[in-house]
Amino acid sequence: MNRSRIHTAFTLIELLVVISIIAVLAGFAVPAYQGAVLNGRMANAMNNARQVGLALRLYANDYEGSYPSKRNVYDQEIVNSNDAFRSLIPAYLDTEKVFVIGGSKTGALADNRIADQTQILEIGENHWAYVSGLSASSNSNWPLIVDHTDGSGNYKTKEGDLGGTWKGMKTIVIATDTSARMQPLLGAGDTRYLPRFDDKTKNALLVQEYMGDMVKLLEPAQ
């Protein structure tokens, strides 16, 4: 009986082999799981951005094709993207929730207090950057809404940094015709950029270089 017990038990080497196999499988599974979670978050964020884009199109329909520029509907000077998007609430959107993304450096949480215009899209309640000075008839390849950047029109690879929401992999783009896409970013090292449709070596968010002097990339309020 003693010999039977010895033969049916795992040896130390066998246990180490099993543990090694589990470790290898986990090494493959964890990155795949993390990638799936990130893609799921991006898909949800893109749906939110689409809603903002559709609201902008409705706004443009009422304002001779122009998107918010210079001053918003509350007669506030548009200095950042929060100021521009404030024009959409409550006439075109009845929630602030579509402007936030969990973990965003500039807009992770919104209290949805919109009855008082002074509380609409306060600091920390908007993730999205906005290209001011465009219209519904602008080139349909041009970006209108994108994930906020590091402040210079570039993205970072470190999650938690400005412009690092998606780890420098992709950015969400809503174009002037309100079409939506997840655009892979280019660039080496920590600094990444959104490639222009006509020249992938150039940054599409350096907007004045090809859209004109009246166009500006507005980042969220901080």
Number of C-alpha atoms within 10 A of each C-alpha: 5 6 7 8 8 10 9 8 9 10 11 9 9 11 11 12 12 12 12 12 12 11 12 11 11 12 11 10 12 11 11 12 11 11 12 12 12 15 13 12 14 19 15 13 19 22 14 16 25 21 17 23 22 17 20 29 21 16 20 17 13 11 12 10 17 19 25 26 21 13 14 17 15 11 10 13 13 19 17 19 24 26 26 27 27 25 26 21 18 14 11 16 18 12 17 24 18 22 23 23 24 12 15 24 23 26 24 16 18 20 14 14 14 16 10 7 14 11 14 23 29 20 15 20 27 29 31 28 26 24 25 24 19 22 21 20 11 17 13 15 15 21 27 27 26 25 26 30 28 16 14 12 21 23 30 22 18 15 15 15 16 18 28 27 28 22 18 24 17 21 25 25 25 27 22 24 20 22 15 19 15 15 14 14 19 19 16 8 9 13 18 24 26 27 18 18 13 9 9 13 13 16 20 23 24 18 20 13 12 12 17 10 10 11 17 20 24 23 25 28 20 13
